[in-house]
Every structure is written in structure tokens, then in C-alpha cells.
Amino acid sequence: MGTLFTTSSYFTWRNPQLNQIQTKGFLHERSTEKIGLRGNGAGQLVFAGRRDALISGLCLISGPVLGFPGDAFAVKQGLLAGRIPGLSGPDNRGWRTYRRPDEKSGGHGVGWSPITPYSFIVKDGWEEVPISIADLGGTEIDLRFANSQEGRLFVIVAPVLRFADLEGDATIEKIGPPEKVISAFGPEVIGENVEGKVLNSQVIEHSGRTYYQYELEPPHVLITATAAGNRLYLFSVTASGLQWKRHYKDLKQIADSFRVV
């Protein structure tokens, strides 16, 4: 059982310079390193050579992190990414549990430890969808799920050292308090400043690990943040206005279920 520690509401920050957490471009900058994207992140896509171009066969046009991948070809990360479902069968209530497979690739290069598995629940009917390296989240997006009738979710797993000078086993508390974390990383999730959009937040503990949980509007999104090992985890559940109205209870249950194993 999780333990609720604090609840606060309606964060607003009128001076972005007050935020002390430096993201170091942990989403946008990293993705440019992987695919050779030049300019300010919206420039020309350059491959190292003809062989890479033939292998990749890419013509990528994609929506923002919160959107569905477009009609472009999607490139899945890692040798086994997307090929090991990790999704259980439905229980008697129609809920399924996803656990990131230990065999799934998708680390952050030489010298990085394997990604600590995470889990969450979804209703029957939610399915994993491809990840495109053209997403705003780039290589930091580890997983996407969606249900066309209910909403969509994604998981960002980012090395802590890309935005904070922390040694050893990181915790979300070491990265910063709830208001600083959402102020720093919320824009990376929703694509815009979060000032005036945070309806409420809470801090919970489960099995010795602390989680920050937020509800933002607009857009309609639930975010759970935590840290483990040398990585930050951001779990985002979002939906359209109509989906939010009809399925909020289930979406909230999905968001609340996120755990780093």
C-alpha cells in the first residue's frame, strides 16, 4: 500500500528563472545526437552514410509527445523493443499488468546500467504503439500505449546526469521538490509552460520509493515522476476532453498504478 505524505494545489511560477533544475536539453538535445538532427531541432535529418540510410529507410513526420505517431514509418528503439509484450492477460475485472521485460533493450549507451523495470496497469483494449525517433522525446521515450476510445500514455526514462549532478542511486527528492520537478520537466511532457496548469499534486511512497503525482489542465494529463538507479522516470497519461470526461476514473487508476519494480 502506498503512503500519502503531502497534498498541494495550483502551483504557479511567474519567473522561470527561479527554477534551479537545469534540464540540459535532456530530451531535445539527446535526440539530435542519435540521428544527426541539425539546427534548432526542426532542421535537416542527416544520416551518416548510404548504408545507414538504406537500413533506416526513414521519412519521419510525427506529432508531439502527447500525440499519436503520424502516418510516418516508426522506428522502435533497441533490438528487442516492442517485440516482447510484457503484458499479462486480463484479470476478472478486465485489467492487465504491463511490466517492462528484463530482456528489452533500450539503454543509454556504453557505461549505463540496464533500465530498472517498471510496471503499470491498463484496461483490456490498450495496446503498445510504435515509438518514432522523430518524437519530441527522441530516444528518451521508452514506451507508448494507446486506446483510441480512452486515451494514451508514454514512459520517459532519462539519465539523471543529463540534468542534475547526482552520484550513486538517485531519488526524486534529490532531484528537487514537487514544484521544481514539474516546473522543469512538465514542459518536456506537454510541450508548453506548466504555469497555472497544475491543478494538484501529491507525494506518495510505495515500497520505500517516493513518487510525485500531478494533474494538469489544459491539456488533460496525469504525470507520475520518480527516480531509480541513475535514471529519472516520467509516466504520462493523457486524453481528449471527451475521453477525460468519460474515462477519468480509469485514467487516474492507470496513472496511480505506475511503479518502478
C-alpha positions in Angstrom: 0.0 0.0 0.0 1.3 3.5 -0.8 1.5 6.2 1.9 0.3 9.7 1.1 2.5 12.3 2.5 1.5 15.7 1.2 -1.0 17.3 -1.0 -0.8 20.7 -2.6 -2.6 22.5 -5.3 -2.4 25.1 -8.1 1.3 25.7 -8.4 2.1 28.9 -10.3 5.5 30.2 -11.2 5.8 33.7 -12.7 9.6 33.7 -13.1 11.0 30.7 -14.8 14.5 31.7 -13.7 13.6 30.7 -10.1 13.7 27.1 -11.2 17.1 25.7 -10.2 16.9 22.4 -12.1 18.8 22.6 -15.4 17.4 20.1 -17.9 20.5 20.4 -20.1 18.1 19.7 -23.1 17.7 16.1 -21.8 15.0 15.3 -24.4 15.6 17.5 -27.4 19.4 17.7 -27.3 19.8 13.9 -26.8 17.6 13.1 -29.7 19.7 15.2 -32.1 22.8 13.2 -31.1 21.2 10.0 -32.1 20.0 10.9 -35.6 22.2 13.9 -36.6 19.5 16.4 -36.5 20.9 19.8 -37.3 19.8 23.3 -36.3 17.3 24.0 -33.6 15.6 20.6 -33.6 13.4 21.2 -36.6 16.1 21.2 -39.3 17.5 18.7 -41.7 17.7 14.9 -40.9 21.2 13.7 -41.8 22.4 10.1 -41.9 26.0 9.0 -41.6 26.1 7.3 -44.9 24.3 5.5 -47.7 24.3 2.2 -45.8 22.6 3.8 -42.8 20.1 5.5 -45.0 19.2 2.2 -46.7 18.9 0.4 -43.4 16.9 3.1 -41.8 14.6 3.9 -44.7 13.2 6.8 -42.8 10.8 9.5 -43.7 9.6 10.7 -40.4 6.9 13.1 -39.6 5.4 12.8 -36.2 3.2 14.7 -33.7 4.4 15.9 -30.3 4.9 13.7 -27.3 1.2 13.8 -26.4 0.0 12.9 -29.9 -0.3 9.7 -31.7 2.6 8.8 -34.1 1.7 10.1 -37.6 1.4 8.2 -40.8 5.2 8.0 -41.0 7.3 5.0 -40.5 8.2 4.4 -36.8 11.5 3.2 -35.6 11.4 1.1 -32.5 14.2 1.5 -30.0 16.6 -1.3 -29.2 17.0 -4.7 -30.7 14.0 -6.2 -28.9 12.0 -3.1 -28.2 8.3 -3.7 -28.8 8.9 -7.4 -29.6 8.4 -8.7 -26.0 5.0 -7.6 -24.9 5.4 -7.8 -21.2 1.6 -7.5 -20.9 -0.4 -10.0 -18.8 -3.7 -11.4 -19.6 -6.8 -9.6 -18.2 -7.9 -10.3 -14.7 -11.5 -10.8 -13.7 -12.1 -7.0 -13.9 -10.6 -6.7 -17.3 -7.3 -5.1 -16.1 -3.9 -6.1 -17.5 -0.5 -5.5 -16.0 2.5 -4.4 -18.0 6.0 -5.0 -16.7 9.0 -3.9 -18.7 10.7 -7.1 -19.8 14.2 -7.6 -18.4 15.3 -8.6 -21.9 14.1 -5.5 -23.5 16.9 -3.3 -24.8 16.9 0.5 -24.8 19.7 1.6 -22.5 21.6 4.9 -22.9 24.9 3.6 -24.3 28.1 2.1 -23.0 28.6 2.5 -19.3 24.9 2.8 -18.4 23.3 0.2 -16.2 20.3 -1.7 -17.5 17.0 0.1 -17.1 15.3 -0.9 -13.8 11.9 -2.4 -14.8 8.7 -0.6 -14.2 5.0 -1.6 -14.2 1.5 -0.2 -14.5 -2.0 -1.5 -15.3 -4.3 -0.8 -18.2 -7.8 -1.9 -19.2 -8.2 -4.6 -21.8 -8.1 -2.9 -25.1 -5.0 -0.8 -24.6 -2.1 -1.7 -26.9 1.6 -0.8 -27.3 2.2 1.5 -30.2 5.5 2.2 -32.1 8.0 4.8 -31.0 9.4 7.2 -33.5 12.8 8.8 -33.1 11.2 11.9 -34.6 9.1 12.3 -31.4 10.0 15.4 -29.4 11.0 13.0 -26.7 13.5 11.3 -29.0 15.3 8.4 -27.6 14.2 9.2 -24.0 10.7 7.7 -24.7 10.9 4.1 -23.7 7.3 3.0 -24.2 3.9 4.1 -25.6 0.4 2.7 -25.1 -2.9 3.9 -26.5 -6.6 3.1 -26.7 -8.4 5.0 -29.4 -11.5 5.3 -27.2 -9.9 6.2 -23.8 -6.6 7.9 -24.2 -2.8 7.3 -24.4 0.3 7.1 -22.3 4.0 7.1 -22.5 7.0 6.5 -20.3 10.2 8.6 -20.4 13.3 7.1 -19.0 16.2 9.7 -18.9 19.7 9.5 -17.3 19.8 11.7 -14.2 23.3 13.0 -15.1 21.9 14.8 -18.1 20.2 17.3 -16.0 21.5 17.0 -12.4 24.9 16.4 -10.9 23.9 13.4 -8.7 26.1 10.5 -7.9 25.0 7.0 -6.9 21.4 5.9 -6.5 19.3 8.9 -7.3 15.9 9.7 -5.7 13.3 12.1 -6.8 13.8 14.0 -3.6 17.4 14.6 -4.5 16.4 16.0 -7.9 14.1 18.5 -6.2 10.7 19.2 -4.5 7.5 18.6 -6.4 7.0 22.2 -7.6 10.5 22.4 -9.1 10.3 19.0 -10.8 7.1 19.7 -12.6 8.2 23.2 -13.5 11.4 21.9 -15.0 10.1 18.7 -16.7 6.4 19.4 -17.3 7.1 21.4 -20.4 9.0 18.4 -21.8 5.9 16.3 -21.4 3.2 18.7 -22.6 5.2 20.9 -24.9 4.5 24.1 -23.1 4.9 26.0 -19.9 3.0 24.5 -17.0 2.4 27.8 -15.2 -1.2 27.9 -14.0 -1.9 24.4 -15.3 -1.1 22.3 -12.3 -4.5 21.6 -10.6 -3.0 19.5 -7.8 0.0 17.4 -6.7 0.8 14.8 -4.1 3.7 12.9 -2.8 3.3 9.2 -2.1 5.7 6.4 -1.0 5.5 2.8 -2.1 8.0 0.1 -1.0 10.4 2.7 0.1 10.4 4.8 -3.1 8.9 8.2 -3.4 6.6 9.3 -6.3 5.4 12.8 -7.3 2.0 12.8 -8.9 0.4 15.7 -10.7 -2.8 16.6 -12.5 -2.6 19.2 -15.2 -5.3 21.0 -17.2 -5.2 22.0 -20.0 -4.2 19.8 -21.6 -5.7 16.9 -19.6 -2.7 15.0 -18.3 -1.7 13.0 -15.3 2.1 12.7 -14.6 3.9 10.5 -12.2 7.6 11.1 -11.6 10.2 9.1 -9.7 13.9 8.1 -9.9 15.8 4.9 -9.5 19.4 4.0 -10.0 20.8 6.7 -12.3 17.6 7.5 -14.2 14.5 9.7 -13.9 11.1 8.1 -14.8 8.2 10.2 -16.1 4.9 8.4 -16.7 2.2 10.5 -18.5 -1.4 9.6 -19.1 -3.4 11.9 -21.3 -6.8 12.1 -23.2 -9.0 14.4 -25.2 -11.7 16.4 -23.4 -14.4 13.9 -24.1 -12.2 10.9 -23.2 -11.2 12.6 -20.0 -14.9 13.2 -19.1 -15.9 9.6 -19.8 -12.9 7.7 -18.5 -11.2 9.9 -15.9 -11.6 7.3 -13.2 -9.8 4.6 -15.2 -7.1 7.0 -16.4 -6.4 8.1 -12.8 -6.2 4.4 -11.8 -3.7 3.8 -14.6 -1.6 6.8 -13.5 -1.6 5.9 -9.9 -0.5 2.3 -10.7 2.9 3.2 -12.0 5.7 1.6 -10.1 9.4 1.1 -10.6 10.0 -2.5 -9.7 
